[in-house]
Amino acid sequence: MIQTEHCHIVRNEEILDGEPIIKGTRTLVRAIVEMWRINVSPAEIPQRLPHLSLSQVFDALSYYLDHQAEINAHIERNRILESLIDPRVR
């Protein structure tokens, strides 16, 4: 496990190919960012992901703001193409 400059964010090459995660979980920083981007407030995120604390959520967002290009690249690489989404789900 590799600690980052953010106290709650780590990388582990054995977990999700070393993509930044919340320490002690398998929750990706990009998952927090994507929730925030669809207008889920930081305070609401721990209600939806109760294994996270508010400080972990804010640290993930802080990490994102310091590493936007990296996290945006992870988001883009993992995006599901519209053509693959069943119309009943849209």
N, C-alpha and C positions, 0 to 999 in steps of 0.2 A: 504494500500500500504506500502510495506517495502522497504526503500532505502537501497542500497548496498553500499559498499565502493567506487563504481564507480558512478560518478555524473549523468550519463545518464541511468543507469541500475537499474531497480526496479523489485520487485516481488509483485504480487497481487494474492492472493488465488482465487479470483473470476474471474481472467483472465488466461485462459490456465493452470489451476491447479498450479499457482504460479511459472511457469517456467520463467526464467529471460527474460525480455522484455525491449525495449527502452522506457524510460519514456515518457508518453503522447501518446503512440501508442500501438498497439497490435503486433508490429513487434518483433519477437523472436530473441534473440541473436543467436540461432542456425541457423536461416535463413540467417543472415549476414555471419556466419562462413561457411555455405554450399556454398554460392555464392563465397566467397574468395577461398575455396578449389577447385572450378572449374575454378580458374584463373581469376575471375573478380577482377580487382584491387579495392582497397578501394576507390579511386577517382571516379571510374565508378559506384559504388553501389548507390550513391545518384542520379545519372542520371537514374538508373533503378527504384529506389524507391525515388521519388522526395520529399516525406514527411520527409525524413531524411537529416540531415546535415552531413558533413564530420566528424565533431567532434563526433557525435553520432556513426558513423560507427567505427571510431578508438577506441572509448570507448568500444564498443561491442567486438571488436577484443582483446582489452586489457583485458576485463573481461574473455574472452575465454582463453587467455594465462595464466591467474591466476587460472582458474577453468576448465582445460581441461577435467578431468575425468567426471565431472558433465555434461558438455555440450556434450561430446562425448556419454555419456549414453542417453541423450535426443535424439540425432541424431539417435543412433542405435534403440531406442524404436520406433521411428517414421518412420523408413526406410520402403519403400514399397518393398516387395519381388519381385525379377525379374519375377517370375512365374505369378505374378498378373498384370504385365505391358503388355498392348497390344503390340504385335510385331510391329504394325504400328507406335508406338510412339518411339520405341527404336532408 
